Amino acid sequence: MTVDITPLLRGEVSVITVDCGFVPDRAPEGVRLLPGARISGRISDSGGYIRLTSEVTVPYAGSCARCLDRVEGTLGFRFDRTLAPENTVTAELLEEEADEYLPLKDGFLDPDAALGESVFLEFPMVLLCSPDCRGLCPRCGKKLPSEGGCGCSPREIDPRMEKLKELFPD
């Protein structure tokens, strides 16, 4: 996705709206990105200071890390960057401050690489079907309900200690 901002650079307009889809290039392990990723926002010029302020939404699917149920949702986050025309910022600064600047080439903005990296970094460390998911029972493998248990005995005797049970019946 490229955005032509030459009218903004020439001073013809002070704001350019951005509302388009994009395709993220990578996802965290176990997450499948669904079609429909969008960026919507605006590029504004305030006294030569060009800024992109936007919201990003990315639909996804995966499995709960605790109970393995299917999880679907939409990741949403802010994506704000300062736009730096060619030869105004050094390559070292662009590399060091990659989360703050986006380079412009010949009046065009191509945020795909930065967007893809931001999508990857914004995902939670683990996907959960709900914050209070208790996972699976270690004995029977059934999903544990939010309250109570699955019916398995909560007390389990270690097979290595089975002989001691004969000495201490209580």
PyMOL CGO cylinders between C-alpha atoms (Angstrom):
from pymol import cmd
from pymol.cgo import CYLINDER

trace = [
    CYLINDER, 0.00, 0.00, 0.00, 1.40, 3.38, -0.96, 0.3, 1, 1, 1, 1, 1, 1,
    CYLINDER, 1.40, 3.38, -0.96, -0.06, 6.77, -0.15, 0.3, 1, 1, 1, 1, 1, 1,
    CYLINDER, -0.06, 6.77, -0.15, 0.64, 9.81, -2.33, 0.3, 1, 1, 1, 1, 1, 1,
    CYLINDER, 0.64, 9.81, -2.33, 1.22, 12.78, -0.04, 0.3, 1, 1, 1, 1, 1, 1,
    CYLINDER, 1.22, 12.78, -0.04, 2.65, 15.17, -2.65, 0.3, 1, 1, 1, 1, 1, 1,
    CYLINDER, 2.65, 15.17, -2.65, -0.42, 17.49, -2.36, 0.3, 1, 1, 1, 1, 1, 1,
    CYLINDER, -0.42, 17.49, -2.36, 0.38, 17.83, 1.34, 0.3, 1, 1, 1, 1, 1, 1,
    CYLINDER, 0.38, 17.83, 1.34, 4.06, 18.49, 0.64, 0.3, 1, 1, 1, 1, 1, 1,
    CYLINDER, 4.06, 18.49, 0.64, 3.17, 21.16, -1.96, 0.3, 1, 1, 1, 1, 1, 1,
    CYLINDER, 3.17, 21.16, -1.96, 0.84, 22.87, 0.53, 0.3, 1, 1, 1, 1, 1, 1,
    CYLINDER, 0.84, 22.87, 0.53, -2.34, 22.25, -1.51, 0.3, 1, 1, 1, 1, 1, 1,
    CYLINDER, -2.34, 22.25, -1.51, -4.03, 20.48, 1.43, 0.3, 1, 1, 1, 1, 1, 1,
    CYLINDER, -4.03, 20.48, 1.43, -3.30, 20.33, 5.15, 0.3, 1, 1, 1, 1, 1, 1,
    CYLINDER, -3.30, 20.33, 5.15, -4.81, 16.89, 5.82, 0.3, 1, 1, 1, 1, 1, 1,
    CYLINDER, -4.81, 16.89, 5.82, -4.95, 13.61, 3.87, 0.3, 1, 1, 1, 1, 1, 1,
    CYLINDER, -4.95, 13.61, 3.87, -7.26, 10.89, 5.13, 0.3, 1, 1, 1, 1, 1, 1,
    CYLINDER, -7.26, 10.89, 5.13, -6.13, 7.29, 5.00, 0.3, 1, 1, 1, 1, 1, 1,
    CYLINDER, -6.13, 7.29, 5.00, -8.62, 4.42, 5.03, 0.3, 1, 1, 1, 1, 1, 1,
    CYLINDER, -8.62, 4.42, 5.03, -7.47, 1.28, 3.29, 0.3, 1, 1, 1, 1, 1, 1,
    CYLINDER, -7.47, 1.28, 3.29, -6.77, -2.38, 3.73, 0.3, 1, 1, 1, 1, 1, 1,
    CYLINDER, -6.77, -2.38, 3.73, -3.38, -4.00, 3.98, 0.3, 1, 1, 1, 1, 1, 1,
    CYLINDER, -3.38, -4.00, 3.98, -1.93, -7.48, 4.31, 0.3, 1, 1, 1, 1, 1, 1,
    CYLINDER, -1.93, -7.48, 4.31, 0.33, -8.07, 7.34, 0.3, 1, 1, 1, 1, 1, 1,
    CYLINDER, 0.33, -8.07, 7.34, 3.37, -10.13, 6.43, 0.3, 1, 1, 1, 1, 1, 1,
    CYLINDER, 3.37, -10.13, 6.43, 3.73, -12.21, 9.60, 0.3, 1, 1, 1, 1, 1, 1,
    CYLINDER, 3.73, -12.21, 9.60, 1.87, -13.34, 12.69, 0.3, 1, 1, 1, 1, 1, 1,
    CYLINDER, 1.87, -13.34, 12.69, 2.90, -14.85, 16.01, 0.3, 1, 1, 1, 1, 1, 1,
    CYLINDER, 2.90, -14.85, 16.01, 3.13, -18.62, 16.18, 0.3, 1, 1, 1, 1, 1, 1,
    CYLINDER, 3.13, -18.62, 16.18, -0.28, -20.26, 16.40, 0.3, 1, 1, 1, 1, 1, 1,
    CYLINDER, -0.28, -20.26, 16.40, -2.14, -17.19, 15.14, 0.3, 1, 1, 1, 1, 1, 1,
    CYLINDER, -2.14, -17.19, 15.14, -3.75, -17.02, 11.71, 0.3, 1, 1, 1, 1, 1, 1,
    CYLINDER, -3.75, -17.02, 11.71, -4.42, -13.55, 10.36, 0.3, 1, 1, 1, 1, 1, 1,
    CYLINDER, -4.42, -13.55, 10.36, -7.79, -13.27, 8.65, 0.3, 1, 1, 1, 1, 1, 1,
    CYLINDER, -7.79, -13.27, 8.65, -8.57, -11.01, 5.68, 0.3, 1, 1, 1, 1, 1, 1,
    CYLINDER, -8.57, -11.01, 5.68, -9.81, -7.52, 6.45, 0.3, 1, 1, 1, 1, 1, 1,
    CYLINDER, -9.81, -7.52, 6.45, -6.85, -5.77, 8.11, 0.3, 1, 1, 1, 1, 1, 1,
    CYLINDER, -6.85, -5.77, 8.11, -7.40, -1.99, 7.90, 0.3, 1, 1, 1, 1, 1, 1,
    CYLINDER, -7.40, -1.99, 7.90, -5.63, 1.22, 8.71, 0.3, 1, 1, 1, 1, 1, 1,
    CYLINDER, -5.63, 1.22, 8.71, -7.68, 4.39, 9.03, 0.3, 1, 1, 1, 1, 1, 1,
    CYLINDER, -7.68, 4.39, 9.03, -6.51, 7.79, 10.08, 0.3, 1, 1, 1, 1, 1, 1,
    CYLINDER, -6.51, 7.79, 10.08, -5.03, 10.98, 8.78, 0.3, 1, 1, 1, 1, 1, 1,
    CYLINDER, -5.03, 10.98, 8.78, -1.77, 12.55, 7.69, 0.3, 1, 1, 1, 1, 1, 1,
    CYLINDER, -1.77, 12.55, 7.69, -1.49, 16.18, 8.73, 0.3, 1, 1, 1, 1, 1, 1,
    CYLINDER, -1.49, 16.18, 8.73, 1.04, 18.92, 8.24, 0.3, 1, 1, 1, 1, 1, 1,
    CYLINDER, 1.04, 18.92, 8.24, 1.55, 21.36, 11.05, 0.3, 1, 1, 1, 1, 1, 1,
    CYLINDER, 1.55, 21.36, 11.05, 4.27, 23.84, 10.12, 0.3, 1, 1, 1, 1, 1, 1,
    CYLINDER, 4.27, 23.84, 10.12, 6.37, 21.28, 8.25, 0.3, 1, 1, 1, 1, 1, 1,
    CYLINDER, 6.37, 21.28, 8.25, 5.89, 18.63, 10.92, 0.3, 1, 1, 1, 1, 1, 1,
    CYLINDER, 5.89, 18.63, 10.92, 4.11, 15.80, 9.07, 0.3, 1, 1, 1, 1, 1, 1,
    CYLINDER, 4.11, 15.80, 9.07, 2.39, 13.23, 11.28, 0.3, 1, 1, 1, 1, 1, 1,
    CYLINDER, 2.39, 13.23, 11.28, 0.41, 10.04, 10.60, 0.3, 1, 1, 1, 1, 1, 1,
    CYLINDER, 0.41, 10.04, 10.60, -2.16, 9.26, 13.31, 0.3, 1, 1, 1, 1, 1, 1,
    CYLINDER, -2.16, 9.26, 13.31, -4.23, 6.16, 12.73, 0.3, 1, 1, 1, 1, 1, 1,
    CYLINDER, -4.23, 6.16, 12.73, -6.04, 3.15, 14.13, 0.3, 1, 1, 1, 1, 1, 1,
    CYLINDER, -6.04, 3.15, 14.13, -5.22, -0.35, 12.91, 0.3, 1, 1, 1, 1, 1, 1,
    CYLINDER, -5.22, -0.35, 12.91, -7.59, -3.33, 13.10, 0.3, 1, 1, 1, 1, 1, 1,
    CYLINDER, -7.59, -3.33, 13.10, -6.54, -6.88, 12.30, 0.3, 1, 1, 1, 1, 1, 1,
    CYLINDER, -6.54, -6.88, 12.30, -8.92, -9.88, 12.49, 0.3, 1, 1, 1, 1, 1, 1,
    CYLINDER, -8.92, -9.88, 12.49, -7.31, -13.10, 13.70, 0.3, 1, 1, 1, 1, 1, 1,
    CYLINDER, -7.31, -13.10, 13.70, -8.01, -16.70, 14.71, 0.3, 1, 1, 1, 1, 1, 1,
    CYLINDER, -8.01, -16.70, 14.71, -6.08, -19.11, 16.90, 0.3, 1, 1, 1, 1, 1, 1,
    CYLINDER, -6.08, -19.11, 16.90, -6.36, -21.51, 19.82, 0.3, 1, 1, 1, 1, 1, 1,
    CYLINDER, -6.36, -21.51, 19.82, -6.67, -20.76, 23.52, 0.3, 1, 1, 1, 1, 1, 1,
    CYLINDER, -6.67, -20.76, 23.52, -3.33, -21.40, 25.23, 0.3, 1, 1, 1, 1, 1, 1,
    CYLINDER, -3.33, -21.40, 25.23, -5.06, -23.08, 28.20, 0.3, 1, 1, 1, 1, 1, 1,
    CYLINDER, -5.06, -23.08, 28.20, -7.99, -25.10, 26.84, 0.3, 1, 1, 1, 1, 1, 1,
    CYLINDER, -7.99, -25.10, 26.84, -7.30, -25.21, 23.07, 0.3, 1, 1, 1, 1, 1, 1,
    CYLINDER, -7.30, -25.21, 23.07, -10.75, -23.80, 22.17, 0.3, 1, 1, 1, 1, 1, 1,
    CYLINDER, -10.75, -23.80, 22.17, -10.92, -21.73, 19.00, 0.3, 1, 1, 1, 1, 1, 1,
    CYLINDER, -10.92, -21.73, 19.00, -10.38, -18.02, 19.60, 0.3, 1, 1, 1, 1, 1, 1,
    CYLINDER, -10.38, -18.02, 19.60, -11.39, -15.34, 17.10, 0.3, 1, 1, 1, 1, 1, 1,
    CYLINDER, -11.39, -15.34, 17.10, -11.08, -11.64, 17.57, 0.3, 1, 1, 1, 1, 1, 1,
    CYLINDER, -11.08, -11.64, 17.57, -9.86, -8.34, 16.24, 0.3, 1, 1, 1, 1, 1, 1,
    CYLINDER, -9.86, -8.34, 16.24, -6.62, -6.78, 17.35, 0.3, 1, 1, 1, 1, 1, 1,
    CYLINDER, -6.62, -6.78, 17.35, -6.86, -2.99, 17.48, 0.3, 1, 1, 1, 1, 1, 1,
    CYLINDER, -6.86, -2.99, 17.48, -4.12, -0.49, 18.23, 0.3, 1, 1, 1, 1, 1, 1,
    CYLINDER, -4.12, -0.49, 18.23, -2.93, 3.03, 17.47, 0.3, 1, 1, 1, 1, 1, 1,
    CYLINDER, -2.93, 3.03, 17.47, -0.27, 3.51, 14.82, 0.3, 1, 1, 1, 1, 1, 1,
    CYLINDER, -0.27, 3.51, 14.82, 1.27, 6.99, 15.01, 0.3, 1, 1, 1, 1, 1, 1,
    CYLINDER, 1.27, 6.99, 15.01, 4.45, 7.99, 13.22, 0.3, 1, 1, 1, 1, 1, 1,
    CYLINDER, 4.45, 7.99, 13.22, 6.32, 11.11, 12.15, 0.3, 1, 1, 1, 1, 1, 1,
    CYLINDER, 6.32, 11.11, 12.15, 6.94, 11.17, 8.40, 0.3, 1, 1, 1, 1, 1, 1,
    CYLINDER, 6.94, 11.17, 8.40, 10.47, 12.00, 7.34, 0.3, 1, 1, 1, 1, 1, 1,
    CYLINDER, 10.47, 12.00, 7.34, 11.07, 13.12, 3.73, 0.3, 1, 1, 1, 1, 1, 1,
    CYLINDER, 11.07, 13.12, 3.73, 14.22, 11.84, 2.06, 0.3, 1, 1, 1, 1, 1, 1,
    CYLINDER, 14.22, 11.84, 2.06, 17.47, 13.53, 3.09, 0.3, 1, 1, 1, 1, 1, 1,
    CYLINDER, 17.47, 13.53, 3.09, 15.91, 15.21, 6.15, 0.3, 1, 1, 1, 1, 1, 1,
    CYLINDER, 15.91, 15.21, 6.15, 16.72, 12.44, 8.61, 0.3, 1, 1, 1, 1, 1, 1,
    CYLINDER, 16.72, 12.44, 8.61, 19.81, 10.25, 8.66, 0.3, 1, 1, 1, 1, 1, 1,
    CYLINDER, 19.81, 10.25, 8.66, 19.57, 6.54, 7.97, 0.3, 1, 1, 1, 1, 1, 1,
    CYLINDER, 19.57, 6.54, 7.97, 21.00, 5.84, 11.44, 0.3, 1, 1, 1, 1, 1, 1,
    CYLINDER, 21.00, 5.84, 11.44, 18.21, 7.81, 13.12, 0.3, 1, 1, 1, 1, 1, 1,
    CYLINDER, 18.21, 7.81, 13.12, 15.57, 6.08, 10.99, 0.3, 1, 1, 1, 1, 1, 1,
    CYLINDER, 15.57, 6.08, 10.99, 16.99, 2.73, 12.05, 0.3, 1, 1, 1, 1, 1, 1,
    CYLINDER, 16.99, 2.73, 12.05, 17.35, 3.62, 15.74, 0.3, 1, 1, 1, 1, 1, 1,
    CYLINDER, 17.35, 3.62, 15.74, 13.93, 5.26, 15.98, 0.3, 1, 1, 1, 1, 1, 1,
    CYLINDER, 13.93, 5.26, 15.98, 12.04, 2.92, 13.63, 0.3, 1, 1, 1, 1, 1, 1,
    CYLINDER, 12.04, 2.92, 13.63, 9.06, 2.96, 15.96, 0.3, 1, 1, 1, 1, 1, 1,
    CYLINDER, 9.06, 2.96, 15.96, 8.84, 6.75, 15.66, 0.3, 1, 1, 1, 1, 1, 1,
    CYLINDER, 8.84, 6.75, 15.66, 9.65, 7.66, 12.02, 0.3, 1, 1, 1, 1, 1, 1,
    CYLINDER, 9.65, 7.66, 12.02, 8.47, 6.52, 8.60, 0.3, 1, 1, 1, 1, 1, 1,
    CYLINDER, 8.47, 6.52, 8.60, 10.53, 7.49, 5.54, 0.3, 1, 1, 1, 1, 1, 1,
    CYLINDER, 10.53, 7.49, 5.54, 8.98, 9.20, 2.51, 0.3, 1, 1, 1, 1, 1, 1,
    CYLINDER, 8.98, 9.20, 2.51, 10.32, 8.48, -0.96, 0.3, 1, 1, 1, 1, 1, 1,
    CYLINDER, 10.32, 8.48, -0.96, 9.49, 10.91, -3.76, 0.3, 1, 1, 1, 1, 1, 1,
    CYLINDER, 9.49, 10.91, -3.76, 6.37, 12.07, -1.93, 0.3, 1, 1, 1, 1, 1, 1,
    CYLINDER, 6.37, 12.07, -1.93, 5.00, 8.57, -1.37, 0.3, 1, 1, 1, 1, 1, 1,
    CYLINDER, 5.00, 8.57, -1.37, 4.52, 6.75, 1.92, 0.3, 1, 1, 1, 1, 1, 1,
    CYLINDER, 4.52, 6.75, 1.92, 4.81, 2.96, 2.09, 0.3, 1, 1, 1, 1, 1, 1,
    CYLINDER, 4.81, 2.96, 2.09, 4.06, 1.89, 5.69, 0.3, 1, 1, 1, 1, 1, 1,
    CYLINDER, 4.06, 1.89, 5.69, 3.66, -1.85, 5.01, 0.3, 1, 1, 1, 1, 1, 1,
    CYLINDER, 3.66, -1.85, 5.01, 6.90, -3.01, 6.67, 0.3, 1, 1, 1, 1, 1, 1,
    CYLINDER, 6.90, -3.01, 6.67, 6.34, -0.89, 9.78, 0.3, 1, 1, 1, 1, 1, 1,
    CYLINDER, 6.34, -0.89, 9.78, 2.69, -1.95, 9.95, 0.3, 1, 1, 1, 1, 1, 1,
    CYLINDER, 2.69, -1.95, 9.95, 3.62, -5.63, 9.70, 0.3, 1, 1, 1, 1, 1, 1,
    CYLINDER, 3.62, -5.63, 9.70, 6.15, -5.31, 12.50, 0.3, 1, 1, 1, 1, 1, 1,
    CYLINDER, 6.15, -5.31, 12.50, 3.69, -3.39, 14.68, 0.3, 1, 1, 1, 1, 1, 1,
    CYLINDER, 3.69, -3.39, 14.68, 0.99, -6.04, 14.16, 0.3, 1, 1, 1, 1, 1, 1,
    CYLINDER, 0.99, -6.04, 14.16, 3.46, -8.74, 15.24, 0.3, 1, 1, 1, 1, 1, 1,
    CYLINDER, 3.46, -8.74, 15.24, 4.56, -6.80, 18.33, 0.3, 1, 1, 1, 1, 1, 1,
    CYLINDER, 4.56, -6.80, 18.33, 1.05, -5.77, 19.43, 0.3, 1, 1, 1, 1, 1, 1,
    CYLINDER, 1.05, -5.77, 19.43, -0.29, -9.32, 19.75, 0.3, 1, 1, 1, 1, 1, 1,
    CYLINDER, -0.29, -9.32, 19.75, -0.62, -10.63, 23.32, 0.3, 1, 1, 1, 1, 1, 1,
    CYLINDER, -0.62, -10.63, 23.32, 1.94, -13.21, 24.42, 0.3, 1, 1, 1, 1, 1, 1,
    CYLINDER, 1.94, -13.21, 24.42, -0.78, -15.87, 24.72, 0.3, 1, 1, 1, 1, 1, 1,
    CYLINDER, -0.78, -15.87, 24.72, -4.30, -16.06, 23.32, 0.3, 1, 1, 1, 1, 1, 1,
    CYLINDER, -4.30, -16.06, 23.32, -7.04, -16.91, 25.80, 0.3, 1, 1, 1, 1, 1, 1,
    CYLINDER, -7.04, -16.91, 25.80, -10.71, -17.69, 25.13, 0.3, 1, 1, 1, 1, 1, 1,
    CYLINDER, -10.71, -17.69, 25.13, -11.54, -15.71, 28.29, 0.3, 1, 1, 1, 1, 1, 1,
    CYLINDER, -11.54, -15.71, 28.29, -9.43, -14.13, 31.04, 0.3, 1, 1, 1, 1, 1, 1,
    CYLINDER, -9.43, -14.13, 31.04, -10.75, -16.63, 33.60, 0.3, 1, 1, 1, 1, 1, 1,
    CYLINDER, -10.75, -16.63, 33.60, -10.17, -19.77, 31.49, 0.3, 1, 1, 1, 1, 1, 1,
    CYLINDER, -10.17, -19.77, 31.49, -8.97, -22.53, 33.83, 0.3, 1, 1, 1, 1, 1, 1,
    CYLINDER, -8.97, -22.53, 33.83, -7.67, -24.82, 31.10, 0.3, 1, 1, 1, 1, 1, 1,
    CYLINDER, -7.67, -24.82, 31.10, -7.90, -28.61, 30.98, 0.3, 1, 1, 1, 1, 1, 1,
    CYLINDER, -7.90, -28.61, 30.98, -8.07, -31.17, 33.79, 0.3, 1, 1, 1, 1, 1, 1,
    CYLINDER, -8.07, -31.17, 33.79, -4.67, -32.88, 34.07, 0.3, 1, 1, 1, 1, 1, 1,
    CYLINDER, -4.67, -32.88, 34.07, -6.34, -36.22, 34.82, 0.3, 1, 1, 1, 1, 1, 1,
    CYLINDER, -6.34, -36.22, 34.82, -9.19, -36.57, 32.32, 0.3, 1, 1, 1, 1, 1, 1,
    CYLINDER, -9.19, -36.57, 32.32, -8.42, -33.82, 29.79, 0.3, 1, 1, 1, 1, 1, 1,
    CYLINDER, -8.42, -33.82, 29.79, -11.86, -32.19, 29.95, 0.3, 1, 1, 1, 1, 1, 1,
    CYLINDER, -11.86, -32.19, 29.95, -12.20, -28.42, 29.93, 0.3, 1, 1, 1, 1, 1, 1,
    CYLINDER, -12.20, -28.42, 29.93, -12.51, -27.14, 33.49, 0.3, 1, 1, 1, 1, 1, 1,
    CYLINDER, -12.51, -27.14, 33.49, -15.65, -25.05, 34.08, 0.3, 1, 1, 1, 1, 1, 1,
    CYLINDER, -15.65, -25.05, 34.08, -15.32, -21.55, 35.49, 0.3, 1, 1, 1, 1, 1, 1,
    CYLINDER, -15.32, -21.55, 35.49, -16.58, -22.82, 38.86, 0.3, 1, 1, 1, 1, 1, 1,
    CYLINDER, -16.58, -22.82, 38.86, -16.23, -26.26, 40.40, 0.3, 1, 1, 1, 1, 1, 1,
    CYLINDER, -16.23, -26.26, 40.40, -14.37, -29.08, 38.74, 0.3, 1, 1, 1, 1, 1, 1,
    CYLINDER, -14.37, -29.08, 38.74, -14.75, -31.78, 36.15, 0.3, 1, 1, 1, 1, 1, 1,
    CYLINDER, -14.75, -31.78, 36.15, -15.65, -34.55, 38.62, 0.3, 1, 1, 1, 1, 1, 1,
    CYLINDER, -15.65, -34.55, 38.62, -12.20, -36.09, 39.01, 0.3, 1, 1, 1, 1, 1, 1,
    CYLINDER, -12.20, -36.09, 39.01, -10.90, -36.72, 42.51, 0.3, 1, 1, 1, 1, 1, 1,
    CYLINDER, -10.90, -36.72, 42.51, -8.84, -33.74, 43.58, 0.3, 1, 1, 1, 1, 1, 1,
    CYLINDER, -8.84, -33.74, 43.58, -6.56, -35.99, 45.61, 0.3, 1, 1, 1, 1, 1, 1,
    CYLINDER, -6.56, -35.99, 45.61, -4.20, -38.23, 43.73, 0.3, 1, 1, 1, 1, 1, 1,
    CYLINDER, -4.20, -38.23, 43.73, -1.67, -40.56, 45.33, 0.3, 1, 1, 1, 1, 1, 1,
    CYLINDER, -1.67, -40.56, 45.33, 1.76, -40.70, 43.81, 0.3, 1, 1, 1, 1, 1, 1,
    CYLINDER, 1.76, -40.70, 43.81, 2.30, -44.30, 42.62, 0.3, 1, 1, 1, 1, 1, 1,
    CYLINDER, 2.30, -44.30, 42.62, 5.77, -44.28, 44.21, 0.3, 1, 1, 1, 1, 1, 1,
    CYLINDER, 5.77, -44.28, 44.21, 4.17, -43.73, 47.62, 0.3, 1, 1, 1, 1, 1, 1,
    CYLINDER, 4.17, -43.73, 47.62, 1.44, -46.38, 47.23, 0.3, 1, 1, 1, 1, 1, 1,
    CYLINDER, 1.44, -46.38, 47.23, 3.19, -48.77, 49.69, 0.3, 1, 1, 1, 1, 1, 1,
    CYLINDER, 3.19, -48.77, 49.69, 3.10, -46.12, 52.42, 0.3, 1, 1, 1, 1, 1, 1,
    CYLINDER, 3.10, -46.12, 52.42, -0.69, -46.16, 52.21, 0.3, 1, 1, 1, 1, 1, 1,
    CYLINDER, -0.69, -46.16, 52.21, -0.64, -49.66, 53.71, 0.3, 1, 1, 1, 1, 1, 1,
    CYLINDER, -0.64, -49.66, 53.71, 1.34, -48.37, 56.73, 0.3, 1, 1, 1, 1, 1, 1,
    CYLINDER, 1.34, -48.37, 56.73, -0.81, -45.26, 57.21, 0.3, 1, 1, 1, 1, 1, 1,
    CYLINDER, -0.81, -45.26, 57.21, -4.40, -46.14, 56.24, 0.3, 1, 1, 1, 1, 1, 1,
    CYLINDER, -4.40, -46.14, 56.24, -5.80, -42.80, 57.43, 0.3, 1, 1, 1, 1, 1, 1,
]
cmd.load_cgo(trace, "trace")
